[in-house]
């Protein structure tokens, strides 16, 4: 699953998601994020929630 599609499912654009990760000092690369979105949607949802704060 693409990160963009996964973040939009949670009401956040890709650019705002990446910006939120940087602001919250969450250092995960796109490969890891993509894997999480696909294999562990609940964990990915928690990361999206952290990035949107």
mmCIF file as Biopython writes it, N, C-alpha, C and O atoms, coordinates in Angstrom:
data_model
#
loop_
_atom_site.group_PDB
_atom_site.id
_atom_site.type_symbol
_atom_site.label_atom_id
_atom_site.label_alt_id
_atom_site.label_comp_id
_atom_site.label_asym_id
_atom_site.label_entity_id
_atom_site.label_seq_id
_atom_site.pdbx_PDB_ins_code
_atom_site.Cartn_x
_atom_site.Cartn_y
_atom_site.Cartn_z
_atom_site.occupancy
_atom_site.B_iso_or_equiv
_atom_site.auth_seq_id
_atom_site.auth_asym_id
_atom_site.pdbx_PDB_model_num
ATOM 1   N N  . UNK A ? 1  ? 0.847  -1.184 0.000  1.0 0.0 1  A 1 
ATOM 2   C CA . UNK A ? 1  ? 0.000  0.000  0.000  1.0 0.0 1  A 1 
ATOM 3   C C  . UNK A ? 1  ? 0.887  1.241  0.000  1.0 0.0 1  A 1 
ATOM 4   O O  . UNK A ? 1  ? 1.903  1.296  0.693  1.0 0.0 1  A 1 
ATOM 5   N N  . UNK A ? 2  ? 0.497  2.203  -0.765 1.0 0.0 2  A 1 
ATOM 6   C CA . UNK A ? 2  ? 1.257  3.441  -0.794 1.0 0.0 2  A 1 
ATOM 7   C C  . UNK A ? 2  ? 0.965  4.257  0.454  1.0 0.0 2  A 1 
ATOM 8   O O  . UNK A ? 2  ? -0.144 4.235  0.989  1.0 0.0 2  A 1 
ATOM 9   N N  . UNK A ? 3  ? 1.973  4.969  0.900  1.0 0.0 3  A 1 
ATOM 10  C CA . UNK A ? 3  ? 1.840  5.787  2.106  1.0 0.0 3  A 1 
ATOM 11  C C  . UNK A ? 3  ? 0.770  6.852  1.898  1.0 0.0 3  A 1 
ATOM 12  O O  . UNK A ? 3  ? -0.029 7.114  2.797  1.0 0.0 3  A 1 
ATOM 13  N N  . UNK A ? 4  ? 0.750  7.460  0.727  1.0 0.0 4  A 1 
ATOM 14  C CA . UNK A ? 4  ? -0.221 8.514  0.440  1.0 0.0 4  A 1 
ATOM 15  C C  . UNK A ? 4  ? -1.650 8.002  0.633  1.0 0.0 4  A 1 
ATOM 16  O O  . UNK A ? 4  ? -2.464 8.659  1.281  1.0 0.0 4  A 1 
ATOM 17  N N  . UNK A ? 5  ? -1.947 6.844  0.079  1.0 0.0 5  A 1 
ATOM 18  C CA . UNK A ? 5  ? -3.293 6.273  0.203  1.0 0.0 5  A 1 
ATOM 19  C C  . UNK A ? 5  ? -3.614 5.949  1.656  1.0 0.0 5  A 1 
ATOM 20  O O  . UNK A ? 5  ? -4.733 6.176  2.117  1.0 0.0 5  A 1 
ATOM 21  N N  . UNK A ? 6  ? -2.635 5.421  2.369  1.0 0.0 6  A 1 
ATOM 22  C CA . UNK A ? 6  ? -2.852 5.046  3.766  1.0 0.0 6  A 1 
ATOM 23  C C  . UNK A ? 6  ? -3.077 6.270  4.647  1.0 0.0 6  A 1 
ATOM 24  O O  . UNK A ? 6  ? -3.926 6.241  5.538  1.0 0.0 6  A 1 
ATOM 25  N N  . UNK A ? 7  ? -2.333 7.340  4.411  1.0 0.0 7  A 1 
ATOM 26  C CA . UNK A ? 7  ? -2.523 8.538  5.235  1.0 0.0 7  A 1 
ATOM 27  C C  . UNK A ? 7  ? -3.864 9.195  4.927  1.0 0.0 7  A 1 
ATOM 28  O O  . UNK A ? 7  ? -4.524 9.709  5.830  1.0 0.0 7  A 1 
ATOM 29  N N  . UNK A ? 8  ? -4.267 9.181  3.667  1.0 0.0 8  A 1 
ATOM 30  C CA . UNK A ? 8  ? -5.560 9.778  3.292  1.0 0.0 8  A 1 
ATOM 31  C C  . UNK A ? 8  ? -6.729 9.012  3.910  1.0 0.0 8  A 1 
ATOM 32  O O  . UNK A ? 8  ? -7.774 9.601  4.188  1.0 0.0 8  A 1 
ATOM 33  N N  . UNK A ? 9  ? -6.565 7.707  4.127  1.0 0.0 9  A 1 
ATOM 34  C CA . UNK A ? 9  ? -7.606 6.928  4.809  1.0 0.0 9  A 1 
ATOM 35  C C  . UNK A ? 9  ? -7.848 7.461  6.219  1.0 0.0 9  A 1 
ATOM 36  O O  . UNK A ? 9  ? -8.934 7.310  6.779  1.0 0.0 9  A 1 
ATOM 37  N N  . UNK A ? 10 ? -6.818 8.085  6.778  1.0 0.0 10 A 1 
ATOM 38  C CA . UNK A ? 10 ? -6.906 8.628  8.133  1.0 0.0 10 A 1 
ATOM 39  C C  . UNK A ? 10 ? -7.083 10.143 8.130  1.0 0.0 10 A 1 
ATOM 40  O O  . UNK A ? 10 ? -6.929 10.793 9.165  1.0 0.0 10 A 1 
ATOM 41  N N  . UNK A ? 11 ? -7.409 10.706 6.961  1.0 0.0 11 A 1 
ATOM 42  C CA . UNK A ? 11 ? -7.744 12.123 6.868  1.0 0.0 11 A 1 
ATOM 43  C C  . UNK A ? 11 ? -6.567 13.074 6.874  1.0 0.0 11 A 1 
ATOM 44  O O  . UNK A ? 11 ? -6.714 14.235 7.257  1.0 0.0 11 A 1 
ATOM 45  N N  . UNK A ? 12 ? -5.396 12.604 6.453  1.0 0.0 12 A 1 
ATOM 46  C CA . UNK A ? 12 ? -4.201 13.444 6.453  1.0 0.0 12 A 1 
ATOM 47  C C  . UNK A ? 12 ? -3.509 13.314 5.099  1.0 0.0 12 A 1 
ATOM 48  O O  . UNK A ? 12 ? -3.390 12.212 4.566  1.0 0.0 12 A 1 
ATOM 49  N N  . UNK A ? 13 ? -3.056 14.426 4.548  1.0 0.0 13 A 1 
ATOM 50  C CA . UNK A ? 13 ? -2.332 14.354 3.277  1.0 0.0 13 A 1 
ATOM 51  C C  . UNK A ? 13 ? -0.911 13.853 3.527  1.0 0.0 13 A 1 
ATOM 52  O O  . UNK A ? 13 ? -0.399 13.920 4.644  1.0 0.0 13 A 1 
ATOM 53  N N  . UNK A ? 14 ? -0.294 13.356 2.475  1.0 0.0 14 A 1 
ATOM 54  C CA . UNK A ? 14 ? 1.068  12.834 2.583  1.0 0.0 14 A 1 
ATOM 55  C C  . UNK A ? 14 ? 2.034  13.914 3.062  1.0 0.0 14 A 1 
ATOM 56  O O  . UNK A ? 14 ? 2.861  13.665 3.940  1.0 0.0 14 A 1 
ATOM 57  N N  . UNK A ? 15 ? 1.932  15.110 2.486  1.0 0.0 15 A 1 
ATOM 58  C CA . UNK A ? 15 ? 2.878  16.174 2.844  1.0 0.0 15 A 1 
ATOM 59  C C  . UNK A ? 15 ? 2.724  16.592 4.305  1.0 0.0 15 A 1 
ATOM 60  O O  . UNK A ? 15 ? 3.720  16.839 4.986  1.0 0.0 15 A 1 
ATOM 61  N N  . UNK A ? 16 ? 1.489  16.673 4.789  1.0 0.0 16 A 1 
ATOM 62  C CA . UNK A ? 16 ? 1.275  17.026 6.196  1.0 0.0 16 A 1 
ATOM 63  C C  . UNK A ? 16 ? 1.744  15.898 7.116  1.0 0.0 16 A 1 
ATOM 64  O O  . UNK A ? 16 ? 2.241  16.149 8.214  1.0 0.0 16 A 1 
ATOM 65  N N  . UNK A ? 17 ? 1.584  14.668 6.662  1.0 0.0 17 A 1 
ATOM 66  C CA . UNK A ? 17 ? 2.053  13.513 7.424  1.0 0.0 17 A 1 
ATOM 67  C C  . UNK A ? 17 ? 3.572  13.554 7.581  1.0 0.0 17 A 1 
ATOM 68  O O  . UNK A ? 17 ? 4.087  13.411 8.690  1.0 0.0 17 A 1 
ATOM 69  N N  . UNK A ? 18 ? 4.283  13.747 6.481  1.0 0.0 18 A 1 
ATOM 70  C CA . UNK A ? 18 ? 5.747  13.795 6.522  1.0 0.0 18 A 1 
ATOM 71  C C  . UNK A ? 18 ? 6.214  14.979 7.362  1.0 0.0 18 A 1 
ATOM 72  O O  . UNK A ? 18 ? 7.158  14.851 8.142  1.0 0.0 18 A 1 
ATOM 73  N N  . UNK A ? 19 ? 5.565  16.121 7.209  1.0 0.0 19 A 1 
ATOM 74  C CA . UNK A ? 19 ? 5.902  17.296 8.008  1.0 0.0 19 A 1 
ATOM 75  C C  . UNK A ? 19 ? 5.675  17.017 9.496  1.0 0.0 19 A 1 
ATOM 76  O O  . UNK A ? 19 ? 6.493  17.398 10.334 1.0 0.0 19 A 1 
ATOM 77  N N  . UNK A ? 20 ? 4.571  16.356 9.820  1.0 0.0 20 A 1 
ATOM 78  C CA . UNK A ? 20 ? 4.275  16.007 11.207 1.0 0.0 20 A 1 
ATOM 79  C C  . UNK A ? 20 ? 5.289  15.044 11.789 1.0 0.0 20 A 1 
ATOM 80  O O  . UNK A ? 20 ? 5.647  15.147 12.962 1.0 0.0 20 A 1 
ATOM 81  N N  . UNK A ? 21 ? 5.754  14.105 10.973 1.0 0.0 21 A 1 
ATOM 82  C CA . UNK A ? 21 ? 6.790  13.179 11.442 1.0 0.0 21 A 1 
ATOM 83  C C  . UNK A ? 21 ? 8.059  13.944 11.801 1.0 0.0 21 A 1 
ATOM 84  O O  . UNK A ? 21 ? 8.662  13.705 12.847 1.0 0.0 21 A 1 
ATOM 85  N N  . UNK A ? 22 ? 8.456  14.861 10.932 1.0 0.0 22 A 1 
ATOM 86  C CA . UNK A ? 22 ? 9.671  15.643 11.181 1.0 0.0 22 A 1 
ATOM 87  C C  . UNK A ? 22 ? 9.528  16.503 12.427 1.0 0.0 22 A 1 
ATOM 88  O O  . UNK A ? 22 ? 10.447 16.570 13.244 1.0 0.0 22 A 1 
ATOM 89  N N  . UNK A ? 23 ? 8.380  17.165 12.581 1.0 0.0 23 A 1 
ATOM 90  C CA . UNK A ? 23 ? 8.163  18.033 13.741 1.0 0.0 23 A 1 
ATOM 91  C C  . UNK A ? 23 ? 8.166  17.258 15.051 1.0 0.0 23 A 1 
ATOM 92  O O  . UNK A ? 23 ? 8.589  17.774 16.086 1.0 0.0 23 A 1 
ATOM 93  N N  . UNK A ? 24 ? 7.692  16.009 15.002 1.0 0.0 24 A 1 
ATOM 94  C CA . UNK A ? 24 ? 7.640  15.177 16.199 1.0 0.0 24 A 1 
ATOM 95  C C  . UNK A ? 24 ? 8.869  14.281 16.345 1.0 0.0 24 A 1 
ATOM 96  O O  . UNK A ? 24 ? 8.915  13.400 17.204 1.0 0.0 24 A 1 
ATOM 97  N N  . UNK A ? 25 ? 9.864  14.523 15.488 1.0 0.0 25 A 1 
ATOM 98  C CA . UNK A ? 25 ? 11.134 13.791 15.530 1.0 0.0 25 A 1 
ATOM 99  C C  . UNK A ? 25 ? 10.946 12.276 15.439 1.0 0.0 25 A 1 
ATOM 100 O O  . UNK A ? 25 ? 11.591 11.504 16.149 1.0 0.0 25 A 1 
ATOM 101 N N  . UNK A ? 26 ? 10.043 11.878 14.545 1.0 0.0 26 A 1 
ATOM 102 C CA . UNK A ? 26 ? 9.827  10.462 14.262 1.0 0.0 26 A 1 
ATOM 103 C C  . UNK A ? 26 ? 10.608 10.153 12.992 1.0 0.0 26 A 1 
ATOM 104 O O  . UNK A ? 26 ? 10.265 10.633 11.911 1.0 0.0 26 A 1 
ATOM 105 N N  . UNK A ? 27 ? 11.644 9.361  13.127 1.0 0.0 27 A 1 
ATOM 106 C CA . UNK A ? 27 ? 12.579 9.124  12.025 1.0 0.0 27 A 1 
ATOM 107 C C  . UNK A ? 27 ? 12.389 7.723  11.441 1.0 0.0 27 A 1 
ATOM 108 O O  . UNK A ? 27 ? 13.127 6.795  11.771 1.0 0.0 27 A 1 
ATOM 109 N N  . UNK A ? 28 ? 11.393 7.590  10.574 1.0 0.0 28 A 1 
ATOM 110 C CA . UNK A ? 28 ? 11.152 6.330  9.874  1.0 0.0 28 A 1 
ATOM 111 C C  . UNK A ? 28 ? 11.213 6.605  8.379  1.0 0.0 28 A 1 
ATOM 112 O O  . UNK A ? 28 ? 10.631 7.575  7.894  1.0 0.0 28 A 1 
ATOM 113 N N  . UNK A ? 29 ? 11.923 5.745  7.649  1.0 0.0 29 A 1 
ATOM 114 C CA . UNK A ? 29 ? 12.010 5.988  6.209  1.0 0.0 29 A 1 
ATOM 115 C C  . UNK A ? 29 ? 10.747 5.487  5.499  1.0 0.0 29 A 1 
ATOM 116 O O  . UNK A ? 29 ? 9.927  4.782  6.087  1.0 0.0 29 A 1 
ATOM 117 N N  . UNK A ? 30 ? 10.612 5.859  4.246  1.0 0.0 30 A 1 
ATOM 118 C CA . UNK A ? 30 ? 9.397  5.544  3.489  1.0 0.0 30 A 1 
ATOM 119 C C  . UNK A ? 30 ? 9.174  4.041  3.337  1.0 0.0 30 A 1 
ATOM 120 O O  . UNK A ? 30 ? 8.032  3.581  3.321  1.0 0.0 30 A 1 
ATOM 121 N N  . UNK A ? 31 ? 10.248 3.287  3.227  1.0 0.0 31 A 1 
ATOM 122 C CA . UNK A ? 31 ? 10.117 1.822  3.089  1.0 0.0 31 A 1 
ATOM 123 C C  . UNK A ? 31 ? 9.462  1.235  4.334  1.0 0.0 31 A 1 
ATOM 124 O O  . UNK A ? 31 ? 8.547  0.418  4.230  1.0 0.0 31 A 1 
ATOM 125 N N  . UNK A ? 32 ? 9.928  1.647  5.507  1.0 0.0 32 A 1 
ATOM 126 C CA . UNK A ? 32 ? 9.366  1.153  6.765  1.0 0.0 32 A 1 
ATOM 127 C C  . UNK A ? 32 ? 7.908  1.581  6.892  1.0 0.0 32 A 1 
ATOM 128 O O  . UNK A ? 32 ? 7.055  0.786  7.287  1.0 0.0 32 A 1 
ATOM 129 N N  . UNK A ? 33 ? 7.623  2.836  6.557  1.0 0.0 33 A 1 
ATOM 130 C CA . UNK A ? 33 ? 6.249  3.331  6.641  1.0 0.0 33 A 1 
ATOM 131 C C  . UNK A ? 33 ? 5.323  2.558  5.702  1.0 0.0 33 A 1 
ATOM 132 O O  . UNK A ? 33 ? 4.199  2.219  6.074  1.0 0.0 33 A 1 
ATOM 133 N N  . UNK A ? 34 ? 5.790  2.284  4.504  1.0 0.0 34 A 1 
ATOM 134 C CA . UNK A ? 34 ? 5.001  1.534  3.541  1.0 0.0 34 A 1 
ATOM 135 C C  . UNK A ? 34 ? 4.738  0.117  4.044  1.0 0.0 34 A 1 
ATOM 136 O O  . UNK A ? 34 ? 3.621  -0.389 3.938  1.0 0.0 34 A 1 
ATOM 137 N N  . UNK A ? 35 ? 5.775  -0.522 4.593  1.0 0.0 35 A 1 
ATOM 138 C CA . UNK A ? 35 ? 5.615  -1.870 5.143  1.0 0.0 35 A 1 
ATOM 139 C C  . UNK A ? 35 ? 4.613  -1.875 6.292  1.0 0.0 35 A 1 
ATOM 140 O O  . UNK A ? 35 ? 3.770  -2.768 6.384  1.0 0.0 35 A 1 
ATOM 141 N N  . UNK A ? 36 ? 4.706  -0.874 7.169  1.0 0.0 36 A 1 
ATOM 142 C CA . UNK A ? 36 ? 3.769  -0.783 8.292  1.0 0.0 36 A 1 
ATOM 143 C C  . UNK A ? 36 ? 2.336  -0.576 7.808  1.0 0.0 36 A 1 
ATOM 144 O O  . UNK A ? 36 ? 1.405  -1.192 8.326  1.0 0.0 36 A 1 
ATOM 145 N N  . UNK A ? 37 ? 2.166  0.284  6.825  1.0 0.0 37 A 1 
ATOM 146 C CA . UNK A ? 37 ? 0.827  0.556  6.298  1.0 0.0 37 A 1 
ATOM 147 C C  . UNK A ? 37 ? 0.195  -0.714 5.746  1.0 0.0 37 A 1 
ATOM 148 O O  . UNK A ? 37 ? -1.018 -0.907 5.832  1.0 0.0 37 A 1 
ATOM 149 N N  . UNK A ? 38 ? 1.031  -1.576 5.179  1.0 0.0 38 A 1 
ATOM 150 C CA . UNK A ? 38 ? 0.531  -2.793 4.564  1.0 0.0 38 A 1 
ATOM 151 C C  . UNK A ? 38 ? 0.361  -3.924 5.575  1.0 0.0 38 A 1 
ATOM 152 O O  . UNK A ? 38 ? -0.671 -4.596 5.582  1.0 0.0 38 A 1 
ATOM 153 N N  . UNK A ? 39 ? 1.358  -4.140 6.426  1.0 0.0 39 A 1 
ATOM 154 C CA . UNK A ? 39 ? 1.343  -5.317 7.294  1.0 0.0 39 A 1 
ATOM 155 C C  . UNK A ? 39 ? 0.786  -5.053 8.685  1.0 0.0 39 A 1 
ATOM 156 O O  . UNK A ? 39 ? 0.351  -5.984 9.364  1.0 0.0 39 A 1 
ATOM 157 N N  . UNK A ? 40 ? 0.794  -3.802 9.114  1.0 0.0 40 A 1 
ATOM 158 C CA . UNK A ? 40 ? 0.335  -3.480 10.464 1.0 0.0 40 A 1 
ATOM 159 C C  . UNK A ? 40 ? -0.442 -2.163 10.464 1.0 0.0 40 A 1 
ATOM 160 O O  . UNK A ? 40 ? 0.042  -1.152 10.974 1.0 0.0 40 A 1 
ATOM 161 N N  . UNK A ? 41 ? -1.643 -2.179 9.894  1.0 0.0 41 A 1 
ATOM 162 C CA . UNK A ? 41 ? -2.413 -0.938 9.768  1.0 0.0 41 A 1 
ATOM 163 C C  . UNK A ? 41 ? -2.702 -0.254 11.101 1.0 0.0 41 A 1 
ATOM 164 O O  . UNK A ? 41 ? -2.791 0.973  11.153 1.0 0.0 41 A 1 
ATOM 165 N N  . UNK A ? 42 ? -2.851 -1.022 12.176 1.0 0.0 42 A 1 
ATOM 166 C CA . UNK A ? 42 ? -3.134 -0.427 13.484 1.0 0.0 42 A 1 
ATOM 167 C C  . UNK A ? 42 ? -1.928 0.373  13.980 1.0 0.0 42 A 1 
ATOM 168 O O  . UNK A ? 42 ? -2.089 1.462  14.531 1.0 0.0 42 A 1 
ATOM 169 N N  . UNK A ? 43 ? -0.736 -0.157 13.787 1.0 0.0 43 A 1 
ATOM 170 C CA . UNK A ? 43 ? 0.483  0.570  14.167 1.0 0.0 43 A 1 
ATOM 171 C C  . UNK A ? 43 ? 0.652  1.815  13.308 1.0 0.0 43 A 1 
ATOM 172 O O  . UNK A ? 43 ? 1.030  2.876  13.805 1.0 0.0 43 A 1 
ATOM 173 N N  . UNK A ? 44 ? 0.368  1.679  12.014 1.0 0.0 44 A 1 
ATOM 174 C CA . UNK A ? 44 ? 0.472  2.826  11.117 1.0 0.0 44 A 1 
ATOM 175 C C  . UNK A ? 44 ? -0.509 3.917  11.535 1.0 0.0 44 A 1 
ATOM 176 O O  . UNK A ? 44 ? -0.177 5.102  11.496 1.0 0.0 44 A 1 
ATOM 177 N N  . UNK A ? 45 ? -1.707 3.520  11.931 1.0 0.0 45 A 1 
ATOM 178 C CA . UNK A ? 45 ? -2.711 4.483  12.385 1.0 0.0 45 A 1 
ATOM 179 C C  . UNK A ? 45 ? -2.188 5.275  13.583 1.0 0.0 45 A 1 
ATOM 180 O O  . UNK A ? 45 ? -2.402 6.485  13.662 1.0 0.0 45 A 1 
ATOM 181 N N  . UNK A ? 46 ? -1.513 4.613  14.506 1.0 0.0 46 A 1 
ATOM 182 C CA . UNK A ? 46 ? -0.962 5.295  15.679 1.0 0.0 46 A 1 
ATOM 183 C C  . UNK A ? 46 ? 0.116  6.295  15.272 1.0 0.0 46 A 1 
ATOM 184 O O  . UNK A ? 46 ? 0.207  7.378  15.851 1.0 0.0 46 A 1 
ATOM 185 N N  . UNK A ? 47 ? 0.927  5.943  14.290 1.0 0.0 47 A 1 
ATOM 186 C CA . UNK A ? 47 ? 1.958  6.861  13.802 1.0 0.0 47 A 1 
ATOM 187 C C  . UNK A ? 47 ? 1.302  8.073  13.146 1.0 0.0 47 A 1 
ATOM 188 O O  . UNK A ? 47 ? 1.752  9.203  13.340 1.0 0.0 47 A 1 
ATOM 189 N N  . UNK A ? 48 ? 0.244  7.846  12.372 1.0 0.0 48 A 1 
ATOM 190 C CA . UNK A ? 48 ? -0.484 8.957  11.743 1.0 0.0 48 A 1 
ATOM 191 C C  . UNK A ? 48 ? -1.054 9.881  12.817 1.0 0.0 48 A 1 
ATOM 192 O O  . UNK A ? 48 ? -1.001 11.103 12.682 1.0 0.0 48 A 1 
ATOM 193 N N  . UNK A ? 49 ? -1.595 9.301  13.873 1.0 0.0 49 A 1 
ATOM 194 C CA . UNK A ? 49 ? -2.147 10.116 14.964 1.0 0.0 49 A 1 
ATOM 195 C C  . UNK A ? 49 ? -1.060 10.957 15.627 1.0 0.0 49 A 1 
ATOM 196 O O  . UNK A ? 49 ? -1.289 12.122 15.950 1.0 0.0 49 A 1 
ATOM 197 N N  . UNK A ? 50 ? 0.116  10.376 15.832 1.0 0.0 50 A 1 
ATOM 198 C CA . UNK A ? 50 ? 1.231  11.140 16.406 1.0 0.0 50 A 1 
ATOM 199 C C  . UNK A ? 50 ? 1.661  12.265 15.475 1.0 0.0 50 A 1 
ATOM 200 O O  . UNK A ? 50 ? 1.950  13.374 15.925 1.0 0.0 50 A 1 
ATOM 201 N N  . UNK A ? 51 ? 1.701  11.980 14.186 1.0 0.0 51 A 1 
ATOM 202 C CA . UNK A ? 51 ? 2.146  12.982 13.211 1.0 0.0 51 A 1 
ATOM 203 C C  . UNK A ? 51 ? 1.148  14.121 13.063 1.0 0.0 51 A 1 
ATOM 204 O O  . UNK A ? 51 ? 1.522  15.225 12.665 1.0 0.0 51 A 1 
ATOM 205 N N  . UNK A ? 52 ? -0.114 13.866 13.377 1.0 0.0 52 A 1 
ATOM 206 C CA . UNK A ? 52 ? -1.127 14.905 13.190 1.0 0.0 52 A 1 
ATOM 207 C C  . UNK A ? 52 ? -1.268 15.823 14.401 1.0 0.0 52 A 1 
ATOM 208 O O  . UNK A ? 52 ? -2.062 16.762 14.371 1.0 0.0 52 A 1 
ATOM 209 N N  . UNK A ? 53 ? -0.519 15.567 15.451 1.0 0.0 53 A 1 
ATOM 210 C CA . UNK A ? 53 ? -0.589 16.410 16.661 1.0 0.0 53 A 1 
ATOM 211 C C  . UNK A ? 53 ? 0.221  17.661 16.496 1.0 0.0 53 A 1 
ATOM 212 O O  . UNK A ? 53 ? 0.278  18.485 17.409 1.0 0.0 53 A 1 
#
